[in-house]
Amino acid sequence: MTKTLNRIGALRDWLMTKTKKGTLEISIEDAQQTIQKGEPLVLVDVRNEEERALGYIKGATFIPMNLLRKKAETLLPEKDVPILVYCAGGVRSLTAAKVLKELGYRQVFSMAKGINGWRAAGYGVVADSQLRPDQLTRYSRHILLKEVGIEGQSQLLKAKVLLVGAGGLGCPAGLYLAAAGVGTLGIIDSDRVDLTNLQRQILHRTADVGRPKTESAREALGLINPDVNVITYQERLTAENALQIFRDFDIVIDGSDNFPTKYLVNDACFFLGKPYIYGGVFKFEGQASVFSPKEGGPCLRCFFPEPPPPGLVPS
C-alpha cells in the first residue's frame, strides 16, 4: 500500500513538473502584492460554480475549467495583459495557465496553493451568499454538491421538520438532519430515557436516564449544530393536538413504535397536505416510505387498511 501511494505521489509530482514547464507559478504572497499594486491584471477563477459559492477573490473573472478553451477569447480579449489564474488548491490553475498560453496569451501566472492557501494566509474573500462565513465552512461539502449547492443549503436552513418520537428511528434522523443544517427541528415524545434505550437511541446518554427524551435530545442536537432551533413537545400525540402541532412544519417524520400512532400521523398529514415520512423497524428488517398527499399518491391506509397482526408489525 505504501509503495502504491509513493508511486501515485511521484506520478503527481512528475505531471505537475511537466505542466509547470513554460508557466510561471507565483506564491500567494506575490499574488496578493501584485493585486494590491493595482496594475493591469486579469484575475481568473477556473473553479466550478459550486466551489465559487464558498467565496472568491474580489474582481475575479469566472471561467470554469471545462469551458476555458471555449470562452477564454470572448471573456479575455486582451492577450498582452497579465493573467493570474487560481483554483482551489493550485493544480487546475497550472493546467489552465498552459491552456491559455496555447491560446496565445503571453503573460500567464498560476497562483500556488489556490484559494485554500489564500484563505489560510489570512487574505479575504467575498461571497454572494447570505450565509455567514462559518456556515459556508460548516456546510461546504454540501455546497460543493451541484445537487445541493448554495440554494439547496439555504433551503435546508429554512426548513421545518417534525420528528414524532425520539427513539430508535427519531434519534438518528434528528442527528443527521441537525448536522445537515435543517433550521428547525420539532420533537414530540412523552417518554423518559430508560437504560434499555441506550444501545440504539443514540441522542441519549447514561446520565440522561430518567430525563424526558425531548430534553436530552434537544441538548444533544444543540451540541451537534447550534444553528438548529429545536422545539420540543413533552406530550403524547393525540387526535386533539396533532393538527395544531403539525401545522407549523413542512415535513413530518414518523419514528413512532405503534400502528395507532402511525395511522394518526398519516391522517393528520393527509388532511394538512404535509409530506409524511414513514419508517418502521422489526428485528433485522426495516420499512421506509414517503407519502405526499398533495401529489395525489397513496397514503399509509392504502397499504394497511387494517393494522397488521400483533408480532408482525415494524415498530
N, C-alpha and C positions, 0 to 999 in steps of 0.2 A: 504493500500500500504506500509506504514511504517513498519507494523508488518511483512508483507511478506518479505521485504528487510532485516529486522533483523533476520528472520529465515534463510534466504539464507546465510547471513553473519555468523551466528552461525554454520550452517552446514559446510560451507567452512573452518572455523577455526577448527572444530572438525576433518574434513578429513585431514587437514594439520597436526594436532597433531598426528593423527594415523600414517600418513606417516612418520613423523619425528622420530617415535619410532625406536630406533636402528640405526638411521642415524645422523651423526654429521653435523649440519648446521653451517657454519662459515661465519663471516661478510666479506664484500667486502675488508675492510682494512686488515683483517687477510689473505684473499686470495691473495691480492696484495703482501704482505710481504713474503708469502710462495713462490710465483712465483719468486720474486726478489732474494731470497736466492740462487736459482739455484740448490736446492737439487732435488733428483729424484722425479718426479711428472708427472703424465699424466693429461693433461687438456682436458676435453671432452665437446664439444658443441653439445647439443642434439636438436638444433633448425632445422627448415626446410631450404632448400636451399635458398628460397626467403628471409627469415629472415637474413641469414648469409651474403647476398649481401649488407646489410646495414652496415656491419662491424663485426669483430670478434676479440677475444683476440689472440695476436700473439702466435703461437705454438700450437694452439688447434687442436685436432683430431675431425673430424666431423662424428657424428653418429646420424642421425635423430631418434627421439624418437620411431617412429613406426618400426624402423629396429634394435633397440638396442638388443633385445634378439637374433636376427638372426646373427648380425655381431660383437657383442662385443668380443667374444672369438677369433675371427680371427684378429680383429684390436687391441685388448688389450690382448696379450698373457700372460703378467706377472701379476699374481693375487696378488702378495705381494707388488707391487709398489703402493704408494698412488695415488688415483684418485680424481681429483677435477672436479665436474660436474657443468655446468651452462646452463641456458636457457635465455629467455627474462626477466622474472620477478621473477624467483626463485621458481615457483610452479612445473613445469615439472621436474626440476632437482631433486627435492625431490623424485618424483616417480622413476626417472631414477636411483638415488642412491639406492633405495630399490631394484630395479630390478638387479642391479649389485651385491648387497650383496647376493641376492638369487642365483646368478650365481657363487658365491664363491669368489668374490673379497673382500679382508679383510679390506682394509682401503679406504673407500669411503666418500667423503665430498661433500656437496651441498653448492653452493655459494648463500647466501641470496640476494634477490632483483635482481639477474641476471645481464645481461649485461646492462640493462637500468640503474640500480643502479651504475654499474661500470662507465658508461659514466657520470652520474650525479656527481659522486665523483671526476671527472676530470682525470680519467685514460684513457690512449689512446687505440684506436682500430685500426685495419688495415682493408683495403678493397681492393679487386681485381679489382674494377670498376674504370673506368676513370672519373666517375662523381665526382664533388667537394663534400666535406663534407656537405656543405649547401644544395646541390642538393639532396644528399642522404636523408637528413632530409625532405626537401620540398616534394619530391616525394615518401616518404617512404610507404604511403598507396597504391600507385600504385605498387611499387616494391614487396610488400608483396603478391600481387595477382599473383598466378602462371601463369595466362593467360597473364600477362604483364611482371613482373619480371624486372631484370636489363637490359636485352637485349631489351625488348619492350620499356622501358623508354628511353633508348639510341636512339632507332629508332625515337621515338616521337621528341626528341631534334634535330634530323637531318632533320625532315620532313618540307616540304614547302607547305603551304595550302593557296589558294587564296579565299577570300570572295568577291563575286560580290554583292555589296550592304552592307551598314552599317545601315540598318533599323531594322524593327521588327523581321526579321529572322537572319540577319547578326550579330546583336548585341549579342544575347545570344550565338550564335555559336562561335563568337570570344571570348567571355568571358570564355566559358568552354574550348576552345582549348588553350587559353593562360594559364589558370590555370593548365591545364594538362601538359603543358610543350612543346607544339609544337614549334619548334625552330624558324620558320619563318612564319609570317602571312602577306599576302598581302591583301590590301583592295582597291577596286576600287568603287568610288561613286562620282558623280558630284554635289550632293545636299548639301544644308546647313541645319543646325539644325533649326527646327521650333518648336514653343511651342506645337503644336498639336502632335509632335513626342514623347514627354517625358513620356506619360503614358505607353509606351510599348518598346521604343528603349532605353534599359537600360544602354548603354555605355555613353549616353549623359546626361548632367545636365542643370539646368536652366541657369547657367552662360554661357553655350555653345550656346545658341540661337543666330542664325546669323552666327555662325562659320561653316566652312566646316566640314561635318561629318567625313571625313577622319582624320582631325586634332584632334577632340575631342575623336574619337575612339582610335587613337594612344596613346594619353595621358592616357586614362583610362586603356588600356591594359598594358601599361608600369608600372602603379601603381600596377596592379594585379600581374604581373610577369616580373621583369627586365631581365630575361633570354631571353625573346622573342624579336626577331628582327622584327619590324613592318615596312612594306614597303607600302607606300600609293600612290595611283593614283587618283589625283583630276581631273577626267575627265569622260566623258561618254563612256561606252563601245560601240565600233563600229566594223563593219566588217574590218576596216582598222587597228585597234590596237589590236584586240582580240588575234590573233595568236601570235603576238610578246609578249604580256603580259603573256598569258597562258603558253608559252613555258618553263618558268623558274620554274614552280610549279609542285608538284607531284599530287595534288588533287584540284579540283575546286568545291566550294560550292556556289550554286546559291540562293541568297536571293533577287533576283530582284522582281519587282512588276508588270511586264507586259509580255505578251507572245512573242512579238518580241524579247525582250532581252533573254528570256529563249530559244527560238529557236537558237539565235546567240551563247549562251553559249554551247548549245548542239552540234551545228555544229562544233565549234572550238575544243571542247573536242574530238569529233569523229575523226576529221582529225589529231589531235595530239596524239590520243590514251591515253588521260587522263581520269581517273575516274571522273564522273560528279555526284555530289550530288544535287538532285533536291528537292526543297521544295516549298510549296505554302500554303497560309492561306486565308480562306474566312469566315469572321464572326467567328463562333464557330467550323468550320471544317478545317482540315488540310490534306495535302498530303506530302509524302516524298518517295523518291526512290533513288536507286543507279544505274547508268548506267555505264557499263565498256566495252568500245569498244574493248579492247584487248582480252577480254574473249568471244567475238562473240555474246554477248547478244543484246537485242533490245536497241533502243535509244528513246528519247522523241518523235521524229516524228513518230515512230512506233505506239505509243499510241494516239498521237494527230496529224494526218496528216494535219488537218486544225485547226486553232485556234477555241476554243470553243466560243459560242455566248457571247457577252458582258453581264456582270452581273452574269455570271455563272463561272467566271474564278477565281481560287485562285490566290492571288497576293503575 
